[in-house]
Protein backbone atom coordinates (compact mmCIF):
# COMPACT_ATOMS: atom_id res chain seq x y z
CA UNK A 1 0.00 0.00 0.00
CA UNK A 2 1.10 3.52 -0.72
CA UNK A 3 1.55 6.51 1.54
CA UNK A 4 1.00 10.12 0.52
CA UNK A 5 2.62 13.20 1.97
CA UNK A 6 1.39 16.67 1.02
CA UNK A 7 3.39 19.66 2.19
CA UNK A 8 2.75 23.37 1.74
CA UNK A 9 3.00 26.76 3.38
CA UNK A 10 -0.03 28.52 4.80
CA UNK A 11 -0.70 32.19 5.36
CA UNK A 12 -0.14 32.53 9.14
CA UNK A 13 -2.96 35.07 9.32
CA UNK A 14 -5.38 32.36 8.19
CA UNK A 15 -4.09 29.49 10.36
CA UNK A 16 -7.35 28.97 12.27
CA UNK A 17 -9.39 28.85 9.06
CA UNK A 18 -6.77 26.61 7.43
CA UNK A 19 -6.95 24.15 10.34
CA UNK A 20 -10.72 23.84 10.02
CA UNK A 21 -10.56 23.34 6.26
CA UNK A 22 -7.66 20.86 6.32
CA UNK A 23 -9.28 18.85 9.11
CA UNK A 24 -12.43 18.68 6.95
CA UNK A 25 -10.26 17.55 4.02
CA UNK A 26 -8.67 14.81 6.16
CA UNK A 27 -12.13 13.61 7.19
CA UNK A 28 -13.24 13.44 3.55
CA UNK A 29 -10.15 11.49 2.54
CA UNK A 30 -10.22 8.98 5.41
CA UNK A 31 -12.11 6.42 3.33
CA UNK A 32 -9.11 6.13 0.98
CA UNK A 33 -6.72 5.18 3.80
CA UNK A 34 -6.17 2.27 6.17
CA UNK A 35 -5.31 4.68 9.02
CA UNK A 36 -6.79 8.07 9.91
CA UNK A 37 -5.04 10.87 7.98
CA UNK A 38 -3.03 13.37 10.02
CA UNK A 39 -2.13 17.05 9.86
CA UNK A 40 1.34 18.03 11.04
CA UNK A 41 3.05 21.38 11.56
CA UNK A 42 6.79 21.75 11.11
CA UNK A 43 8.62 22.07 14.43
CA UNK A 44 10.65 25.14 13.51
CA UNK A 45 8.23 26.79 11.06
CA UNK A 46 4.55 26.95 12.01
CA UNK A 47 3.58 28.08 8.50
CA UNK A 48 4.82 24.78 6.97
CA UNK A 49 2.18 22.07 7.15
CA UNK A 50 2.03 18.45 6.08
CA UNK A 51 -0.80 15.98 5.57
CA UNK A 52 -0.04 12.27 5.94
CA UNK A 53 -2.18 9.57 4.36
CA UNK A 54 -1.27 5.92 5.04
CA UNK A 55 -2.54 2.72 3.43
CA UNK A 56 -3.73 3.93 0.04
CA UNK A 57 -4.66 1.06 -2.28
CA UNK A 58 -5.74 3.02 -5.38
CA UNK A 59 -3.38 6.00 -5.62
CA UNK A 60 -4.81 7.50 -8.85
CA UNK A 61 -8.33 7.49 -7.34
CA UNK A 62 -6.94 8.98 -4.12
CA UNK A 63 -5.09 11.76 -5.98
CA UNK A 64 -8.19 12.62 -8.00
CA UNK A 65 -10.42 12.70 -4.90
CA UNK A 66 -7.84 14.78 -3.03
CA UNK A 67 -7.65 17.38 -5.79
CA UNK A 68 -11.43 17.59 -5.97
CA UNK A 69 -11.85 17.88 -2.19
CA UNK A 70 -9.07 20.48 -1.88
CA UNK A 71 -10.79 22.53 -4.59
CA UNK A 72 -14.21 22.18 -2.98
CA UNK A 73 -12.81 23.29 0.38
CA UNK A 74 -10.97 26.15 -1.36
CA UNK A 75 -7.60 25.30 0.17
CA UNK A 76 -5.91 27.79 -2.17
CA UNK A 77 -7.31 30.69 -0.11
CA UNK A 78 -4.89 30.04 2.76
CA UNK A 79 -2.05 28.24 0.97
CA UNK A 80 1.03 30.20 -0.08
CA UNK A 81 2.26 28.59 -3.28
CA UNK A 82 1.35 25.07 -4.30
CA UNK A 83 0.50 21.94 -2.37
CA UNK A 84 3.16 19.31 -3.12
CA UNK A 85 1.98 15.69 -3.28
CA UNK A 86 4.55 12.92 -2.83
CA UNK A 87 3.83 9.17 -2.95
CA UNK A 88 5.95 6.56 -1.14
CA UNK A 89 5.99 2.75 -0.88
CA UNK A 90 7.56 0.58 1.80
CA UNK A 91 10.75 -1.13 0.58
CA UNK A 92 10.43 -4.53 -1.05
CA UNK A 93 11.21 -7.11 1.67
CA UNK A 94 13.43 -9.18 -0.65
VENKAUR-V863998 format. One record per residue. RES is the residue in three letters. PSI is psi in radians with two decimals (none if undefined). Layout:
{{RES PSI} {RES PSI}}
//
This chain:
{{UNK 2.64} {UNK 2.79} {UNK 2.48} {UNK 2.45} {UNK 2.19} {UNK 2.17} {UNK 2.64} {UNK 2.90} {UNK 2.52} {UNK 2.80} {UNK 2.01} {UNK -0.48} {UNK -0.22} {UNK 0.40} {UNK -0.73} {UNK -0.79} {UNK -0.74} {UNK -0.74} {UNK -0.77} {UNK -0.81} {UNK -0.74} {UNK -0.67} {UNK -0.63} {UNK -0.68} {UNK -0.80} {UNK -0.74} {UNK -0.73} {UNK -0.57} {UNK -0.12} {UNK -0.57} {UNK -0.26} {UNK -0.04} {UNK 2.72} {UNK -0.25} {UNK 2.68} {UNK 2.33} {UNK 2.73} {UNK 2.65} {UNK 2.25} {UNK 2.69} {UNK 2.31} {UNK 2.40} {UNK -0.72} {UNK 0.21} {UNK 1.63} {UNK -0.13} {UNK -0.13} {UNK 2.07} {UNK 2.77} {UNK 2.47} {UNK 2.43} {UNK 2.19} {UNK 2.13} {UNK 2.46} {UNK 0.82} {UNK 2.12} {UNK -0.83} {UNK 1.58} {UNK -0.74} {UNK -0.72} {UNK -0.69} {UNK -0.88} {UNK -0.70} {UNK -0.80} {UNK -0.67} {UNK -0.81} {UNK -0.75} {UNK -0.81} {UNK -0.72} {UNK -0.64} {UNK -0.76} {UNK -0.69} {UNK 0.03} {UNK 0.85} {UNK -0.35} {UNK -0.32} {UNK -0.40} {UNK -0.02} {UNK 2.32} {UNK 1.96} {UNK -2.75} {UNK 2.75} {UNK 2.27} {UNK 2.08} {UNK 2.20} {UNK 2.45} {UNK 2.33} {UNK 2.64} {UNK 2.60} {UNK 2.69} {UNK 2.63} {UNK 2.24} {UNK 0.24} {UNK none}}
//
